[in-house]
């Protein structure tokens, strides 16, 4: 419920009490664009945040230093020991872990049709985007079972909903996460925690450091926003606030098993003919058009 000041952006203002004050929250991928925004929004709501990183220790430690009560925790989520150590470190720091937001993920930048995709890439994507989700969820839900309380928010992608040509590996991994896992786990969690919840957020194209190279193409935003009612890209904060809403037992206590798209009303069909709006700006540059996936580290 207080503004959190940080150097790069304006303060995040918390104007609605989501009931997250004092809650222990782990945000995997917390050093990335969407993950950082999630950490800031949750901290503004009074949560104690564990900022996870894999390789970007400096970014995670700098962010944790900005946020009251936050801590940086490192580990490779694609291996059993790494995922367990990250969850254990967050729980050990706060004494309890109420919420896990799994925002970590990898989007292979090269577009490769399936018939040319090497098995090594397919398996690497599955391990980073699906196996890691399984390992984090397993470690967190073991704590939920022990405490009898907790909720899980998975960050997927609209690639799971609409597919993404050249990235069938990523789309398949995210679809398994947001449909297969989310809707199975929402039935499993209540066996151990009657009020436990599991939900997923699927961002569409989102302006983050990871999307910077793709957005350098001036034809991209006008092209992809033709399938969106709101002809603009999401910000990381757009996604973060939706995550915070789902993390809140106060406002989402009867919401579970849901897959929420944060994609400007994206559909699998063209809604607008011709180029995007003239003069539309994204980060000071003409807005490119957004397609079917969120990129987050």
QUINORCOR-V869481 format. One record per residue. PSI is psi in degrees with one decimal (999 if undefined). OMEGA is omega in radians with two decimals (NA if undefined). NEAR is the number of other C-alpha atoms within 12 Angstrom. Layout:
PSI;OMEGA;NEAR / PSI;OMEGA;NEAR
This chain:
19.4;-3.12;22 / 153.4;3.12;22 / 139.9;3.08;22 / 115.3;-3.11;29 / 133.7;3.00;21 / 159.4;-2.90;24 / -41.8;-2.93;13 / -31.6;-3.00;13 / 175.2;3.04;15 / 158.8;3.12;13 / 146.5;3.02;20 / 120.4;-3.13;29 / 127.1;3.07;23 / 111.0;-3.06;25 / -10.5;3.11;15 / 132.0;-3.13;21 / 108.7;-3.13;22 / 0.5;3.12;30 / 26.6;-3.12;27 / 2.8;-3.13;31 / 124.1;3.07;29 / -2.7;-3.14;25 / 141.7;3.05;35 / 123.0;-3.06;37 / 131.6;2.99;53 / 127.2;3.05;55 / 105.6;3.08;55 / 150.7;-3.05;52 / 25.1;-3.06;48 / -14.2;3.13;50 / -6.2;-3.12;41 / -177.8;-3.03;38 / -57.3;3.11;38 / -41.1;3.14;48 / -42.3;3.11;47 / -43.3;3.13;49 / -39.9;3.10;44 / -45.2;3.13;50 / -43.6;-3.10;53 / -42.5;-3.14;51 / -44.5;3.14;47 / -38.9;3.09;53 / -37.8;3.09;47 / -26.3;3.10;39 / 3.4;3.07;37 / 4.4;3.12;33 / 153.3;3.00;42 / 120.2;-2.91;37 / 131.2;2.96;51 / 115.8;-3.08;51 / 106.9;-3.12;54 / 147.0;3.00;50 / 158.6;3.00;39 / -65.0;-3.13;32 / -19.2;-3.01;21 / 63.0;-3.10;24 / -42.6;-3.07;22 / -44.1;-3.13;20 / -42.8;-3.13;26 / -42.3;-3.13;36 / -38.0;3.11;26 / -42.2;3.12;23 / -45.0;3.14;38 / -34.4;3.12;31 / -26.5;3.13;24 / -27.7;-2.95;27 / 130.7;-3.12;36 / 127.4;3.05;27 / 7.9;-3.09;28 / 159.3;3.11;35 / 148.5;3.06;38 / 135.7;3.10;40 / 131.4;-3.07;41 / 151.5;3.07;34 / 155.4;3.11;32 / 109.4;-3.05;30 / -11.7;-3.10;38 / 0.3;3.04;31 / 149.5;-3.05;22 / -48.2;-3.08;22 / -39.4;-3.12;19 / -46.9;3.14;24 / -44.2;3.14;36 / -41.0;-3.10;31 / -35.4;3.12;25 / -48.1;-3.14;41 / -41.6;3.14;46 / -39.5;3.14;30 / -41.7;3.12;30 / -45.3;3.13;38 / -41.4;-3.14;31 / -35.4;3.14;20 / -44.2;-3.03;24 / -13.6;-3.10;24 / -14.1;3.10;18 / 154.6;3.12;30 / 107.8;-3.06;39 / -34.8;-3.03;43 / 141.1;2.96;46 / 124.5;3.03;57 / 112.7;-3.12;51 / 95.5;-3.11;55 / -0.2;-3.14;51 / 144.4;3.10;47 / 166.2;-3.12;47 / 131.1;3.05;39 / 111.5;3.11;36 / 121.9;-3.00;31 / -34.3;-3.10;23 / 128.4;3.08;17 / 120.3;-3.07;19 / 122.3;3.07;20 / 152.1;-3.01;17 / -37.7;-3.09;19 / -11.7;3.07;14 / -3.0;-3.05;16 / 131.0;3.11;21 / 147.4;3.13;15 / -35.5;-3.13;14 / -41.0;3.12;12 / -46.2;-3.14;26 / -48.7;-3.08;29 / -36.4;3.12;21 / -41.1;3.12;23 / -43.1;3.12;30 / -39.2;-3.13;31 / -42.5;-3.09;30 / -35.8;-2.99;35 / -22.2;-3.13;44 / -51.2;3.13;40 / -41.0;3.11;29 / -38.4;3.10;38 / -45.8;3.09;47 / -47.2;-3.07;34 / -41.3;3.11;31 / -45.8;3.14;45 / -41.2;-3.14;43 / -46.0;-3.13;27 / -42.7;-3.13;33 / -44.9;-3.09;44 / -25.2;3.02;38 / -37.5;3.08;26 / -38.3;3.09;32 / -43.2;3.13;33 / -37.5;-3.13;25 / -36.8;-3.10;18 / -26.3;-3.08;22 / 18.8;-3.13;23 / 154.6;3.07;29 / 159.5;3.04;39 / 153.8;-2.99;52 / 132.0;3.06;53 / 122.1;3.13;54 / 135.7;3.09;57 / 112.3;-3.11;58 / -129.6;-3.10;53 / 151.4;3.03;48 / -11.7;2.98;42 / -29.7;3.10;40 / -29.1;-3.05;36 / -45.0;-3.01;36 / -7.0;-3.04;28 / 170.1;3.10;25 / 109.3;-3.13;34 / 136.0;-3.12;21 / -7.4;-3.12;24 / 44.5;-3.12;34 / -31.5;3.11;34 / -48.3;-3.13;40 / -46.0;-3.13;47 / -41.3;-3.13;38 / -42.0;3.13;33 / -43.9;-3.12;39 / -34.7;3.09;50 / -41.5;3.09;34 / -37.3;3.14;28 / -54.4;-2.95;46 / -22.6;3.09;41 / -62.4;-3.09;32 / -52.4;-3.08;27 / -50.9;-3.07;34 / -46.6;-3.03;37 / -17.1;2.98;25 / -45.1;-3.06;23 / -28.1;3.11;34 / -24.0;3.06;35 / -27.2;3.13;22 / -39.9;-3.02;27 / -34.6;-3.08;35 / -13.4;3.05;23 / -27.6;-3.13;20 / -27.9;-3.11;23 / 100.2;-3.02;26 / -28.4;3.12;22 / 9.7;-3.13;28 / 148.4;-3.06;39 / 150.4;3.06;42 / 124.2;3.13;51 / 166.0;3.12;45 / 146.7;3.04;48 / 131.8;3.12;47 / 99.7;3.06;47 / 149.5;2.91;47 / -153.1;3.12;49 / 128.8;-3.06;49 / 136.1;-3.12;44 / 107.9;3.11;41 / 168.4;3.07;32 / -33.1;-3.11;23 / -26.9;-3.13;27 / -1.8;-3.01;36 / -44.0;-3.08;23 / -39.8;3.12;16 / -38.4;-3.10;29 / -7.8;3.07;32 / -18.4;3.09;22 / 113.3;-3.04;19 / -12.7;3.14;23 / -10.1;-2.97;22 / -54.1;-3.05;28 / -47.3;3.09;40 / -32.7;-3.10;34 / -47.4;-3.04;30 / -31.0;-3.13;41 / -5.2;3.04;40 / -19.4;3.12;33 / 7.9;-3.04;33 / 136.2;3.08;34 / -44.7;3.06;23 / 109.4;-2.97;26 / 65.8;3.13;37 / 164.1;3.08;39 / 154.3;3.05;46 / 154.9;2.90;41 / 162.9;3.09;33 / -32.1;3.14;38 / -34.1;3.06;31 / -44.0;-3.13;32 / -42.4;-3.06;45 / -40.6;-3.13;40 / -35.1;3.08;36 / -38.6;3.06;36 / -44.9;-3.13;48 / -40.2;3.11;48 / -44.9;3.14;35 / -29.3;3.11;41 / -18.7;-3.06;47 / 119.4;3.03;39 / -25.3;-3.10;30 / -45.9;-3.06;18 / -15.4;-3.12;19 / 26.9;-3.06;26 / -18.0;3.12;22 / 26.3;-3.12;21 / 116.7;3.11;25 / 152.2;-3.14;35 / 17.3;-3.07;33 / 148.1;3.06;31 / 107.2;-3.03;34 / 120.9;3.09;35 / 132.5;3.01;35 / 81.0;-2.90;38 / 20.4;3.05;42 / 28.5;3.14;32 / 31.1;3.14;29 / 141.0;3.03;37 / 169.2;3.10;28 / 32.3;3.12;21 / 161.3;-3.14;17 / 126.0;3.12;21 / -23.4;-3.07;21 / 131.5;3.07;21 / 149.9;3.06;17 / -173.8;-3.08;16 / 169.8;3.11;25 / 176.8;-3.11;32 / 135.6;3.12;22 / 136.4;3.04;16 / -0.1;3.09;16 / 136.4;-3.05;22 / 139.7;3.02;21 / 113.5;3.11;29 / 34.1;3.08;20 / -1.8;3.13;12 / 155.6;3.08;18 / 133.1;-3.04;24 / 123.8;2.98;35 / 170.5;-3.10;39 / 147.3;-2.97;43 / 141.1;-3.12;46 / -145.6;-2.88;45 / 29.4;3.13;45 / 147.5;3.02;47 / 142.4;3.08;48 / 126.4;3.09;47 / 138.9;-3.07;43 / 999;NA;34
